[in-house]
Amino acid sequence: MYWNLLSKIKNGYLARKEKIIIPFSRLNFDILKILKEKGYVNNVEKKIINKKNFLEIKLSYSNNKPAMSDFKLISTPSRHIYKTYKELKPVKQGYGLGVVSTSKGVMSSVDAFKNKVGGEYLFEVW
């Protein structure tokens, strides 16, 4: 799930890895597309290794600093937090990114606000 994805990305940045490999899931792939679009990861590719699907994530650095410094989980498996589009606020005064799972798919909190859709508020990243 996405909390494992985020911790693996953060640990990859802390270990100064160039790329990491995680098992494929549709939710992880959709989240990684958003993170790639916003510049938190460099590239995402679906790979098949021994007849199993994996995601290869190339991490992004600028001036030897990781693009992502930390994350905060909002919804967990035992506690789901739902927000309307009016309740979506900027993360870290606009320097962070919130991710929302809506009826129109997974999208950033800024895009969800523009499209006027709410949903399950998954996590924040900065």
Backbone as XML, in Angstrom:
<?xml version="1.0"?>
<chain id="A" units="angstrom">
  <residue number="1" name="MET">
    <atom name="N" x="0.832" y="-1.193" z="0.000"/>
    <atom name="CA" x="0.000" y="0.000" z="0.000"/>
    <atom name="C" x="0.869" y="1.246" z="0.000"/>
  </residue>
  <residue number="2" name="TYR">
    <atom name="N" x="0.219" y="2.399" z="-0.045"/>
    <atom name="CA" x="0.949" y="3.639" z="-0.257"/>
    <atom name="C" x="1.836" y="4.033" z="0.916"/>
  </residue>
  <residue number="3" name="TRP">
    <atom name="N" x="1.517" y="3.591" z="2.150"/>
    <atom name="CA" x="2.385" y="3.966" z="3.277"/>
    <atom name="C" x="3.722" y="3.244" z="3.174"/>
  </residue>
  <residue number="4" name="ASN">
    <atom name="N" x="3.724" y="2.017" z="2.671"/>
    <atom name="CA" x="4.974" y="1.302" z="2.441"/>
    <atom name="C" x="5.760" y="1.949" z="1.298"/>
  </residue>
  <residue number="5" name="LEU">
    <atom name="N" x="5.062" y="2.376" z="0.268"/>
    <atom name="CA" x="5.688" y="3.063" z="-0.852"/>
    <atom name="C" x="6.407" y="4.315" z="-0.387"/>
  </residue>
  <residue number="6" name="LEU">
    <atom name="N" x="5.735" y="5.136" z="0.414"/>
    <atom name="CA" x="6.325" y="6.391" z="0.866"/>
    <atom name="C" x="7.547" y="6.166" z="1.750"/>
  </residue>
  <residue number="7" name="SER">
    <atom name="N" x="7.479" y="5.182" z="2.631"/>
    <atom name="CA" x="8.621" y="4.926" z="3.501"/>
    <atom name="C" x="9.809" y="4.384" z="2.703"/>
  </residue>
  <residue number="8" name="LYS">
    <atom name="N" x="9.556" y="3.573" z="1.673"/>
    <atom name="CA" x="10.644" y="3.074" z="0.837"/>
    <atom name="C" x="11.283" y="4.202" z="0.031"/>
  </residue>
  <residue number="9" name="ILE">
    <atom name="N" x="10.481" y="5.138" z="-0.459"/>
    <atom name="CA" x="11.027" y="6.277" z="-1.188"/>
    <atom name="C" x="11.870" y="7.142" z="-0.256"/>
  </residue>
  <residue number="10" name="LYS">
    <atom name="N" x="11.361" y="7.421" z="0.925"/>
    <atom name="CA" x="12.108" y="8.244" z="1.887"/>
    <atom name="C" x="13.424" y="7.561" z="2.273"/>
  </residue>
  <residue number="11" name="ASN">
    <atom name="N" x="13.380" y="6.250" z="2.546"/>
    <atom name="CA" x="14.597" y="5.520" z="2.904"/>
    <atom name="C" x="15.577" y="5.465" z="1.737"/>
  </residue>
  <residue number="12" name="GLY">
    <atom name="N" x="15.070" y="5.383" z="0.509"/>
    <atom name="CA" x="15.935" y="5.415" z="-0.670"/>
    <atom name="C" x="16.656" y="6.744" z="-0.796"/>
  </residue>
  <residue number="13" name="TYR">
    <atom name="N" x="15.944" y="7.839" z="-0.507"/>
    <atom name="CA" x="16.575" y="9.158" z="-0.519"/>
    <atom name="C" x="17.629" y="9.269" z="0.578"/>
  </residue>
  <residue number="14" name="LEU">
    <atom name="N" x="17.325" y="8.768" z="1.771"/>
    <atom name="CA" x="18.282" y="8.852" z="2.874"/>
    <atom name="C" x="19.536" y="8.021" z="2.599"/>
  </residue>
  <residue number="15" name="ALA">
    <atom name="N" x="19.384" y="6.909" z="1.865"/>
    <atom name="CA" x="20.521" y="6.061" z="1.526"/>
    <atom name="C" x="21.209" y="6.512" z="0.234"/>
  </residue>
  <residue number="16" name="ARG">
    <atom name="N" x="20.742" y="7.596" z="-0.359"/>
    <atom name="CA" x="21.297" y="8.158" z="-1.597"/>
    <atom name="C" x="21.261" y="7.171" z="-2.760"/>
  </residue>
  <residue number="17" name="LYS">
    <atom name="N" x="20.178" y="6.389" z="-2.835"/>
    <atom name="CA" x="20.022" y="5.422" z="-3.922"/>
    <atom name="C" x="19.598" y="6.146" z="-5.191"/>
  </residue>
  <residue number="18" name="GLU">
    <atom name="N" x="19.956" y="5.556" z="-6.308"/>
    <atom name="CA" x="19.566" y="6.117" z="-7.592"/>
    <atom name="C" x="18.170" y="5.656" z="-8.000"/>
  </residue>
  <residue number="19" name="LYS">
    <atom name="N" x="17.859" y="4.379" z="-7.681"/>
    <atom name="CA" x="16.537" y="3.842" z="-8.009"/>
    <atom name="C" x="16.154" y="2.792" z="-6.973"/>
  </residue>
  <residue number="20" name="ILE">
    <atom name="N" x="14.837" y="2.570" z="-6.851"/>
    <atom name="CA" x="14.316" y="1.538" z="-5.964"/>
    <atom name="C" x="13.276" y="0.736" z="-6.735"/>
  </residue>
  <residue number="21" name="ILE">
    <atom name="N" x="13.013" y="-0.492" z="-6.281"/>
    <atom name="CA" x="12.044" y="-1.377" z="-6.921"/>
    <atom name="C" x="11.036" y="-1.831" z="-5.876"/>
  </residue>
  <residue number="22" name="ILE">
    <atom name="N" x="9.747" y="-1.692" z="-6.206"/>
    <atom name="CA" x="8.673" y="-2.108" z="-5.303"/>
    <atom name="C" x="7.672" y="-2.962" z="-6.084"/>
  </residue>
  <residue number="23" name="PRO">
    <atom name="N" x="6.888" y="-3.799" z="-5.402"/>
    <atom name="CA" x="5.848" y="-4.572" z="-6.094"/>
    <atom name="C" x="4.784" y="-3.654" z="-6.711"/>
  </residue>
  <residue number="24" name="PHE">
    <atom name="N" x="4.255" y="-4.072" z="-7.836"/>
    <atom name="CA" x="3.267" y="-3.277" z="-8.564"/>
    <atom name="C" x="1.905" y="-3.345" z="-7.899"/>
  </residue>
  <residue number="25" name="SER">
    <atom name="N" x="1.260" y="-2.190" z="-7.801"/>
    <atom name="CA" x="-0.174" y="-2.105" z="-7.516"/>
    <atom name="C" x="-0.705" y="-0.877" z="-8.249"/>
  </residue>
  <residue number="26" name="ARG">
    <atom name="N" x="-1.941" y="-0.916" z="-8.587"/>
    <atom name="CA" x="-2.541" y="0.163" z="-9.376"/>
    <atom name="C" x="-2.525" y="1.483" z="-8.596"/>
  </residue>
  <residue number="27" name="LEU">
    <atom name="N" x="-2.834" y="1.427" z="-7.285"/>
    <atom name="CA" x="-2.837" y="2.628" z="-6.458"/>
    <atom name="C" x="-1.432" y="3.228" z="-6.385"/>
  </residue>
  <residue number="28" name="ASN">
    <atom name="N" x="-0.409" y="2.383" z="-6.165"/>
    <atom name="CA" x="0.964" y="2.881" z="-6.116"/>
    <atom name="C" x="1.363" y="3.528" z="-7.433"/>
  </residue>
  <residue number="29" name="PHE">
    <atom name="N" x="0.961" y="2.922" z="-8.548"/>
    <atom name="CA" x="1.303" y="3.473" z="-9.853"/>
    <atom name="C" x="0.648" y="4.837" z="-10.064"/>
  </residue>
  <residue number="30" name="ASP">
    <atom name="N" x="-0.613" y="4.977" z="-9.674"/>
    <atom name="CA" x="-1.305" y="6.257" z="-9.807"/>
    <atom name="C" x="-0.668" y="7.328" z="-8.917"/>
  </residue>
  <residue number="31" name="ILE">
    <atom name="N" x="-0.290" y="6.950" z="-7.699"/>
    <atom name="CA" x="0.361" y="7.898" z="-6.788"/>
    <atom name="C" x="1.715" y="8.318" z="-7.344"/>
  </residue>
  <residue number="32" name="LEU">
    <atom name="N" x="2.458" y="7.358" z="-7.889"/>
    <atom name="CA" x="3.777" y="7.680" z="-8.438"/>
    <atom name="C" x="3.686" y="8.576" z="-9.669"/>
  </residue>
  <residue number="33" name="LYS">
    <atom name="N" x="2.615" y="8.452" z="-10.447"/>
    <atom name="CA" x="2.426" y="9.362" z="-11.576"/>
    <atom name="C" x="2.258" y="10.797" z="-11.084"/>
  </residue>
  <residue number="34" name="ILE">
    <atom name="N" x="1.540" y="10.974" z="-9.980"/>
    <atom name="CA" x="1.370" y="12.307" z="-9.408"/>
    <atom name="C" x="2.693" y="12.829" z="-8.863"/>
  </residue>
  <residue number="35" name="LEU">
    <atom name="N" x="3.426" y="11.977" z="-8.150"/>
    <atom name="CA" x="4.722" y="12.393" z="-7.599"/>
    <atom name="C" x="5.713" y="12.726" z="-8.717"/>
  </residue>
  <residue number="36" name="LYS">
    <atom name="N" x="5.643" y="12.023" z="-9.828"/>
    <atom name="CA" x="6.515" y="12.328" z="-10.968"/>
    <atom name="C" x="6.126" y="13.669" z="-11.589"/>
  </residue>
  <residue number="37" name="GLU">
    <atom name="N" x="4.834" y="13.887" z="-11.723"/>
    <atom name="CA" x="4.337" y="15.134" z="-12.309"/>
    <atom name="C" x="4.770" y="16.349" z="-11.489"/>
  </residue>
  <residue number="38" name="LYS">
    <atom name="N" x="4.800" y="16.196" z="-10.165"/>
    <atom name="CA" x="5.159" y="17.306" z="-9.277"/>
    <atom name="C" x="6.656" y="17.371" z="-8.987"/>
  </residue>
  <residue number="39" name="GLY">
    <atom name="N" x="7.449" y="16.420" z="-9.495"/>
    <atom name="CA" x="8.897" y="16.488" z="-9.370"/>
    <atom name="C" x="9.494" y="15.798" z="-8.161"/>
  </residue>
  <residue number="40" name="TYR">
    <atom name="N" x="8.728" y="14.991" z="-7.443"/>
    <atom name="CA" x="9.256" y="14.297" z="-6.265"/>
    <atom name="C" x="10.029" y="13.033" z="-6.636"/>
  </residue>
  <residue number="41" name="VAL">
    <atom name="N" x="9.734" y="12.436" z="-7.785"/>
    <atom name="CA" x="10.525" y="11.331" z="-8.331"/>
    <atom name="C" x="10.824" y="11.659" z="-9.793"/>
  </residue>
  <residue number="42" name="ASN">
    <atom name="N" x="11.891" y="11.055" z="-10.303"/>
    <atom name="CA" x="12.340" y="11.382" z="-11.645"/>
    <atom name="C" x="11.599" y="10.588" z="-12.724"/>
  </residue>
  <residue number="43" name="ASN">
    <atom name="N" x="11.443" y="9.272" z="-12.507"/>
    <atom name="CA" x="10.816" y="8.431" z="-13.519"/>
    <atom name="C" x="10.213" y="7.194" z="-12.858"/>
  </residue>
  <residue number="44" name="VAL">
    <atom name="N" x="9.164" y="6.662" z="-13.473"/>
    <atom name="CA" x="8.498" y="5.447" z="-12.987"/>
    <atom name="C" x="8.279" y="4.525" z="-14.179"/>
  </residue>
  <residue number="45" name="GLU">
    <atom name="N" x="8.721" y="3.263" z="-14.037"/>
    <atom name="CA" x="8.529" y="2.285" z="-15.103"/>
    <atom name="C" x="7.994" y="0.989" z="-14.521"/>
  </residue>
  <residue number="46" name="LYS">
    <atom name="N" x="7.117" y="0.348" z="-15.273"/>
    <atom name="CA" x="6.606" y="-0.968" z="-14.887"/>
    <atom name="C" x="7.521" y="-2.020" z="-15.495"/>
  </residue>
  <residue number="47" name="LYS">
    <atom name="N" x="8.037" y="-2.914" z="-14.658"/>
    <atom name="CA" x="8.953" y="-3.965" z="-15.103"/>
    <atom name="C" x="8.373" y="-5.325" z="-14.746"/>
  </residue>
  <residue number="48" name="ILE">
    <atom name="N" x="8.700" y="-6.343" z="-15.550"/>
    <atom name="CA" x="8.301" y="-7.718" z="-15.259"/>
    <atom name="C" x="9.571" y="-8.509" z="-14.945"/>
  </residue>
  <residue number="49" name="ILE">
    <atom name="N" x="9.649" y="-9.023" z="-13.711"/>
    <atom name="CA" x="10.792" y="-9.808" z="-13.264"/>
    <atom name="C" x="10.258" y="-11.144" z="-12.763"/>
  </residue>
  <residue number="50" name="ASN">
    <atom name="N" x="10.699" y="-12.238" z="-13.388"/>
    <atom name="CA" x="10.240" y="-13.586" z="-13.022"/>
    <atom name="C" x="8.719" y="-13.703" z="-13.019"/>
  </residue>
  <residue number="51" name="LYS">
    <atom name="N" x="8.083" y="-13.191" z="-14.050"/>
    <atom name="CA" x="6.628" y="-13.234" z="-14.238"/>
    <atom name="C" x="5.847" y="-12.466" z="-13.171"/>
  </residue>
  <residue number="52" name="LYS">
    <atom name="N" x="6.500" y="-11.551" z="-12.464"/>
    <atom name="CA" x="5.823" y="-10.692" z="-11.482"/>
    <atom name="C" x="6.042" y="-9.243" z="-11.869"/>
  </residue>
  <residue number="53" name="ASN">
    <atom name="N" x="5.046" y="-8.413" z="-11.606"/>
    <atom name="CA" x="5.109" y="-7.006" z="-11.958"/>
    <atom name="C" x="5.734" y="-6.194" z="-10.833"/>
  </residue>
  <residue number="54" name="PHE">
    <atom name="N" x="6.638" y="-5.294" z="-11.194"/>
    <atom name="CA" x="7.297" y="-4.406" z="-10.251"/>
    <atom name="C" x="7.314" y="-3.002" z="-10.816"/>
  </residue>
  <residue number="55" name="LEU">
    <atom name="N" x="7.504" y="-2.033" z="-9.935"/>
    <atom name="CA" x="7.673" y="-0.646" z="-10.335"/>
    <atom name="C" x="9.105" y="-0.239" z="-10.034"/>
  </residue>
  <residue number="56" name="GLU">
    <atom name="N" x="9.795" y="0.291" z="-11.040"/>
    <atom name="CA" x="11.148" y="0.813" z="-10.852"/>
    <atom name="C" x="11.047" y="2.334" z="-10.769"/>
  </residue>
  <residue number="57" name="ILE">
    <atom name="N" x="11.491" y="2.884" z="-9.649"/>
    <atom name="CA" x="11.369" y="4.313" z="-9.391"/>
    <atom name="C" x="12.760" y="4.926" z="-9.392"/>
  </residue>
  <residue number="58" name="LYS">
    <atom name="N" x="12.985" y="5.899" z="-10.272"/>
    <atom name="CA" x="14.251" y="6.631" z="-10.274"/>
    <atom name="C" x="14.051" y="7.885" z="-9.430"/>
  </residue>
  <residue number="59" name="LEU">
    <atom name="N" x="14.889" y="8.033" z="-8.414"/>
    <atom name="CA" x="14.749" y="9.129" z="-7.464"/>
    <atom name="C" x="15.365" y="10.408" z="-8.021"/>
  </residue>
  <residue number="60" name="SER">
    <atom name="N" x="14.813" y="11.537" z="-7.601"/>
    <atom name="CA" x="15.218" y="12.839" z="-8.114"/>
    <atom name="C" x="15.976" y="13.622" z="-7.045"/>
  </residue>
  <residue number="61" name="TYR">
    <atom name="N" x="17.114" y="14.162" z="-7.422"/>
    <atom name="CA" x="17.923" y="14.989" z="-6.529"/>
    <atom name="C" x="18.183" y="16.329" z="-7.211"/>
  </residue>
  <residue number="62" name="SER">
    <atom name="N" x="18.286" y="17.396" z="-6.417"/>
    <atom name="CA" x="18.701" y="18.692" z="-6.946"/>
    <atom name="C" x="19.742" y="19.266" z="-5.988"/>
  </residue>
  <residue number="63" name="ASN">
    <atom name="N" x="20.915" y="19.569" z="-6.513"/>
    <atom name="CA" x="22.051" y="20.048" z="-5.709"/>
    <atom name="C" x="22.381" y="19.076" z="-4.578"/>
  </residue>
  <residue number="64" name="ASN">
    <atom name="N" x="22.363" y="17.769" z="-4.889"/>
    <atom name="CA" x="22.633" y="16.693" z="-3.925"/>
    <atom name="C" x="21.666" y="16.666" z="-2.749"/>
  </residue>
  <residue number="65" name="LYS">
    <atom name="N" x="20.505" y="17.278" z="-2.897"/>
    <atom name="CA" x="19.468" y="17.221" z="-1.873"/>
    <atom name="C" x="18.281" y="16.446" z="-2.431"/>
  </residue>
  <residue number="66" name="PRO">
    <atom name="N" x="17.669" y="15.582" z="-1.615"/>
    <atom name="CA" x="16.509" y="14.818" z="-2.105"/>
    <atom name="C" x="15.326" y="15.731" z="-2.414"/>
  </residue>
  <residue number="67" name="ALA">
    <atom name="N" x="14.551" y="15.336" z="-3.395"/>
    <atom name="CA" x="13.370" y="16.123" z="-3.760"/>
    <atom name="C" x="12.284" y="16.015" z="-2.694"/>
  </residue>
  <residue number="68" name="MET">
    <atom name="N" x="12.252" y="14.892" z="-1.948"/>
    <atom name="CA" x="11.252" y="14.692" z="-0.895"/>
    <atom name="C" x="11.973" y="14.563" z="0.438"/>
  </residue>
  <residue number="69" name="SER">
    <atom name="N" x="11.584" y="15.369" z="1.406"/>
    <atom name="CA" x="12.252" y="15.288" z="2.709"/>
    <atom name="C" x="11.455" y="14.474" z="3.721"/>
  </residue>
  <residue number="70" name="ASP">
    <atom name="N" x="10.127" y="14.546" z="3.686"/>
    <atom name="CA" x="9.327" y="13.807" z="4.649"/>
    <atom name="C" x="7.896" y="13.670" z="4.143"/>
  </residue>
  <residue number="71" name="PHE">
    <atom name="N" x="7.101" y="12.879" z="4.853"/>
    <atom name="CA" x="5.697" y="12.688" z="4.514"/>
    <atom name="C" x="4.905" y="12.515" z="5.800"/>
  </residue>
  <residue number="72" name="LYS">
    <atom name="N" x="3.586" y="12.708" z="5.677"/>
    <atom name="CA" x="2.678" y="12.519" z="6.807"/>
    <atom name="C" x="1.467" y="11.755" z="6.311"/>
  </residue>
  <residue number="73" name="LEU">
    <atom name="N" x="1.197" y="10.606" z="6.933"/>
    <atom name="CA" x="0.018" y="9.821" z="6.575"/>
    <atom name="C" x="-1.212" y="10.426" z="7.234"/>
  </residue>
  <residue number="74" name="ILE">
    <atom name="N" x="-2.247" y="10.658" z="6.471"/>
    <atom name="CA" x="-3.495" y="11.189" z="7.008"/>
    <atom name="C" x="-4.478" y="10.036" z="7.205"/>
  </residue>
  <residue number="75" name="SER">
    <atom name="N" x="-4.764" y="9.281" z="6.145"/>
    <atom name="CA" x="-5.626" y="8.113" z="6.242"/>
    <atom name="C" x="-4.767" y="6.872" z="6.458"/>
  </residue>
  <residue number="76" name="THR">
    <atom name="N" x="-5.193" y="6.026" z="7.356"/>
    <atom name="CA" x="-4.507" y="4.764" z="7.618"/>
    <atom name="C" x="-5.514" y="3.638" z="7.400"/>
  </residue>
  <residue number="77" name="PRO">
    <atom name="N" x="-5.084" y="2.386" z="7.434"/>
    <atom name="CA" x="-6.047" y="1.300" z="7.228"/>
    <atom name="C" x="-7.145" y="1.254" z="8.290"/>
  </residue>
  <residue number="78" name="SER">
    <atom name="N" x="-6.853" y="1.724" z="9.481"/>
    <atom name="CA" x="-7.857" y="1.675" z="10.548"/>
    <atom name="C" x="-8.631" y="2.973" z="10.687"/>
  </residue>
  <residue number="79" name="ARG">
    <atom name="N" x="-8.172" y="4.059" z="10.030"/>
    <atom name="CA" x="-8.834" y="5.353" z="10.160"/>
    <atom name="C" x="-8.829" y="6.051" z="8.807"/>
  </residue>
  <residue number="80" name="HIS">
    <atom name="N" x="-9.993" y="6.166" z="8.207"/>
    <atom name="CA" x="-10.111" y="6.816" z="6.910"/>
    <atom name="C" x="-10.629" y="8.235" z="7.121"/>
  </residue>
  <residue number="81" name="ILE">
    <atom name="N" x="-9.900" y="9.211" z="6.575"/>
    <atom name="CA" x="-10.261" y="10.623" z="6.703"/>
    <atom name="C" x="-10.766" y="11.102" z="5.336"/>
  </residue>
  <residue number="82" name="TYR">
    <atom name="N" x="-11.984" y="11.607" z="5.309"/>
    <atom name="CA" x="-12.585" y="12.128" z="4.084"/>
    <atom name="C" x="-12.747" y="13.628" z="4.214"/>
  </residue>
  <residue number="83" name="LYS">
    <atom name="N" x="-12.479" y="14.343" z="3.111"/>
    <atom name="CA" x="-12.609" y="15.796" z="3.102"/>
    <atom name="C" x="-13.349" y="16.230" z="1.847"/>
  </residue>
  <residue number="84" name="THR">
    <atom name="N" x="-14.152" y="17.276" z="2.001"/>
    <atom name="CA" x="-14.781" y="17.887" z="0.838"/>
    <atom name="C" x="-13.747" y="18.791" z="0.174"/>
  </residue>
  <residue number="85" name="TYR">
    <atom name="N" x="-14.056" y="19.261" z="-1.012"/>
    <atom name="CA" x="-13.075" y="20.090" z="-1.708"/>
    <atom name="C" x="-12.857" y="21.416" z="-0.994"/>
  </residue>
  <residue number="86" name="LYS">
    <atom name="N" x="-13.851" y="21.880" z="-0.236"/>
    <atom name="CA" x="-13.699" y="23.136" z="0.507"/>
    <atom name="C" x="-12.752" y="22.997" z="1.689"/>
  </residue>
  <residue number="87" name="GLU">
    <atom name="N" x="-12.568" y="21.783" z="2.182"/>
    <atom name="CA" x="-11.682" y="21.544" z="3.333"/>
    <atom name="C" x="-10.234" y="21.316" z="2.927"/>
  </residue>
  <residue number="88" name="LEU">
    <atom name="N" x="-9.951" y="21.215" z="1.629"/>
    <atom name="CA" x="-8.580" y="20.976" z="1.168"/>
    <atom name="C" x="-7.781" y="22.271" z="1.230"/>
  </residue>
  <residue number="89" name="LYS">
    <atom name="N" x="-6.724" y="22.267" z="1.998"/>
    <atom name="CA" x="-5.877" y="23.450" z="2.200"/>
    <atom name="C" x="-4.482" y="23.181" z="1.637"/>
  </residue>
  <residue number="90" name="PRO">
    <atom name="N" x="-3.713" y="24.237" z="1.336"/>
    <atom name="CA" x="-2.333" y="24.041" z="0.862"/>
    <atom name="C" x="-1.464" y="23.372" z="1.924"/>
  </residue>
  <residue number="91" name="VAL">
    <atom name="N" x="-0.516" y="22.552" z="1.472"/>
    <atom name="CA" x="0.399" y="21.846" z="2.364"/>
    <atom name="C" x="1.692" y="22.655" z="2.462"/>
  </residue>
  <residue number="92" name="LYS">
    <atom name="N" x="2.137" y="22.933" z="3.670"/>
    <atom name="CA" x="3.380" y="23.681" z="3.926"/>
    <atom name="C" x="3.382" y="24.991" z="3.135"/>
  </residue>
  <residue number="93" name="GLN">
    <atom name="N" x="2.287" y="25.704" z="3.193"/>
    <atom name="CA" x="2.098" y="26.998" z="2.535"/>
    <atom name="C" x="2.356" y="26.933" z="1.027"/>
  </residue>
  <residue number="94" name="GLY">
    <atom name="N" x="1.969" y="25.821" z="0.423"/>
    <atom name="CA" x="2.102" y="25.657" z="-1.012"/>
    <atom name="C" x="3.367" y="24.948" z="-1.450"/>
  </residue>
  <residue number="95" name="TYR">
    <atom name="N" x="4.295" y="24.663" z="-0.540"/>
    <atom name="CA" x="5.541" y="23.982" z="-0.903"/>
    <atom name="C" x="5.418" y="22.466" z="-0.824"/>
  </residue>
  <residue number="96" name="GLY">
    <atom name="N" x="4.332" y="21.944" z="-0.322"/>
    <atom name="CA" x="4.116" y="20.505" z="-0.217"/>
    <atom name="C" x="3.031" y="20.047" z="-1.168"/>
  </residue>
  <residue number="97" name="LEU">
    <atom name="N" x="2.667" y="18.791" z="-1.030"/>
    <atom name="CA" x="1.668" y="18.186" z="-1.907"/>
    <atom name="C" x="0.777" y="17.271" z="-1.093"/>
  </residue>
  <residue number="98" name="GLY">
    <atom name="N" x="-0.522" y="17.414" z="-1.245"/>
    <atom name="CA" x="-1.488" y="16.502" z="-0.642"/>
    <atom name="C" x="-2.064" y="15.609" z="-1.727"/>
  </residue>
  <residue number="99" name="VAL">
    <atom name="N" x="-2.355" y="14.352" z="-1.395"/>
    <atom name="CA" x="-2.896" y="13.409" z="-2.382"/>
    <atom name="C" x="-4.251" y="12.917" z="-1.887"/>
  </residue>
  <residue number="100" name="VAL">
    <atom name="N" x="-5.248" y="12.960" z="-2.773"/>
    <atom name="CA" x="-6.622" y="12.613" z="-2.447"/>
    <atom name="C" x="-7.106" y="11.536" z="-3.413"/>
  </residue>
  <residue number="101" name="SER">
    <atom name="N" x="-7.785" y="10.524" z="-2.869"/>
    <atom name="CA" x="-8.408" y="9.492" z="-3.694"/>
    <atom name="C" x="-9.868" y="9.889" z="-3.879"/>
  </residue>
  <residue number="102" name="THR">
    <atom name="N" x="-10.225" y="10.283" z="-5.083"/>
    <atom name="CA" x="-11.566" y="10.782" z="-5.368"/>
    <atom name="C" x="-12.330" y="9.784" z="-6.236"/>
  </residue>
  <residue number="103" name="SER">
    <atom name="N" x="-13.564" y="10.131" z="-6.531"/>
    <atom name="CA" x="-14.369" y="9.293" z="-7.424"/>
    <atom name="C" x="-13.867" y="9.387" z="-8.860"/>
  </residue>
  <residue number="104" name="LYS">
    <atom name="N" x="-13.072" y="10.413" z="-9.177"/>
    <atom name="CA" x="-12.498" y="10.574" z="-10.511"/>
    <atom name="C" x="-11.057" y="10.078" z="-10.573"/>
  </residue>
  <residue number="105" name="GLY">
    <atom name="N" x="-10.625" y="9.353" z="-9.550"/>
    <atom name="CA" x="-9.271" y="8.811" z="-9.532"/>
    <atom name="C" x="-8.414" y="9.507" z="-8.484"/>
  </residue>
  <residue number="106" name="VAL">
    <atom name="N" x="-7.175" y="9.070" z="-8.381"/>
    <atom name="CA" x="-6.237" y="9.664" z="-7.429"/>
    <atom name="C" x="-5.692" y="10.944" z="-8.043"/>
  </residue>
  <residue number="107" name="MET">
    <atom name="N" x="-5.714" y="12.027" z="-7.260"/>
    <atom name="CA" x="-5.200" y="13.305" z="-7.750"/>
    <atom name="C" x="-4.638" y="14.123" z="-6.598"/>
  </residue>
  <residue number="108" name="SER">
    <atom name="N" x="-3.889" y="15.155" z="-6.947"/>
    <atom name="CA" x="-3.338" y="16.030" z="-5.915"/>
    <atom name="C" x="-4.462" y="16.874" z="-5.322"/>
  </residue>
  <residue number="109" name="SER">
    <atom name="N" x="-4.216" y="17.401" z="-4.140"/>
    <atom name="CA" x="-5.253" y="18.197" z="-3.474"/>
    <atom name="C" x="-5.551" y="19.476" z="-4.250"/>
  </residue>
  <residue number="110" name="VAL">
    <atom name="N" x="-4.563" y="20.024" z="-4.934"/>
    <atom name="CA" x="-4.779" y="21.227" z="-5.741"/>
    <atom name="C" x="-5.701" y="20.918" z="-6.916"/>
  </residue>
  <residue number="111" name="ASP">
    <atom name="N" x="-5.454" y="19.794" z="-7.591"/>
    <atom name="CA" x="-6.310" y="19.397" z="-8.711"/>
    <atom name="C" x="-7.719" y="19.050" z="-8.242"/>
  </residue>
  <residue number="112" name="ALA">
    <atom name="N" x="-7.819" y="18.410" z="-7.073"/>
    <atom name="CA" x="-9.138" y="18.071" z="-6.529"/>
    <atom name="C" x="-9.910" y="19.338" z="-6.204"/>
  </residue>
  <residue number="113" name="PHE">
    <atom name="N" x="-9.239" y="20.348" z="-5.682"/>
    <atom name="CA" x="-9.894" y="21.620" z="-5.381"/>
    <atom name="C" x="-10.362" y="22.294" z="-6.670"/>
  </residue>
  <residue number="114" name="LYS">
    <atom name="N" x="-9.526" y="22.271" z="-7.716"/>
    <atom name="CA" x="-9.902" y="22.881" z="-8.989"/>
    <atom name="C" x="-11.086" y="22.169" z="-9.629"/>
  </residue>
  <residue number="115" name="ASN">
    <atom name="N" x="-11.125" y="20.832" z="-9.506"/>
    <atom name="CA" x="-12.224" y="20.049" z="-10.085"/>
    <atom name="C" x="-13.443" y="19.966" z="-9.169"/>
  </residue>
  <residue number="116" name="LYS">
    <atom name="N" x="-13.328" y="20.542" z="-7.972"/>
    <atom name="CA" x="-14.414" y="20.576" z="-6.988"/>
    <atom name="C" x="-14.897" y="19.166" z="-6.628"/>
  </residue>
  <residue number="117" name="VAL">
    <atom name="N" x="-13.936" y="18.280" z="-6.323"/>
    <atom name="CA" x="-14.264" y="16.938" z="-5.854"/>
    <atom name="C" x="-13.499" y="16.671" z="-4.564"/>
  </residue>
  <residue number="118" name="GLY">
    <atom name="N" x="-14.126" y="15.992" z="-3.657"/>
    <atom name="CA" x="-13.491" y="15.585" z="-2.412"/>
    <atom name="C" x="-13.290" y="14.090" z="-2.415"/>
  </residue>
  <residue number="119" name="GLY">
    <atom name="N" x="-12.762" y="13.602" z="-1.311"/>
    <atom name="CA" x="-12.542" y="12.164" z="-1.218"/>
    <atom name="C" x="-11.695" y="11.835" z="-0.011"/>
  </residue>
  <residue number="120" name="GLU">
    <atom name="N" x="-11.080" y="10.655" z="-0.040"/>
    <atom name="CA" x="-10.243" y="10.217" z="1.063"/>
    <atom name="C" x="-8.878" y="10.902" z="0.952"/>
  </residue>
  <residue number="121" name="TYR">
    <atom name="N" x="-8.524" y="11.637" z="1.997"/>
    <atom name="CA" x="-7.253" y="12.360" z="2.029"/>
    <atom name="C" x="-6.170" y="11.384" z="2.470"/>
  </residue>
  <residue number="122" name="LEU">
    <atom name="N" x="-5.304" y="10.963" z="1.547"/>
    <atom name="CA" x="-4.366" y="9.886" z="1.806"/>
    <atom name="C" x="-3.143" y="10.333" z="2.597"/>
  </residue>
  <residue number="123" name="PHE">
    <atom name="N" x="-2.382" y="11.301" z="2.059"/>
    <atom name="CA" x="-1.137" y="11.708" z="2.731"/>
    <atom name="C" x="-0.687" y="13.068" z="2.218"/>
  </residue>
  <residue number="124" name="GLU">
    <atom name="N" x="0.310" y="13.620" z="2.914"/>
    <atom name="CA" x="0.968" y="14.855" z="2.515"/>
    <atom name="C" x="2.461" y="14.566" z="2.364"/>
  </residue>
  <residue number="125" name="VAL">
    <atom name="N" x="3.080" y="15.229" z="1.412"/>
    <atom name="CA" x="4.501" y="15.046" z="1.175"/>
    <atom name="C" x="5.144" y="16.428" z="0.977"/>
  </residue>
  <residue number="126" name="TRP">
    <atom name="N" x="6.382" y="16.579" z="1.453"/>
    <atom name="CA" x="7.101" y="17.849" z="1.254"/>
    <atom name="C" x="8.575" y="17.609" z="1.145"/>
  </residue>
</chain>
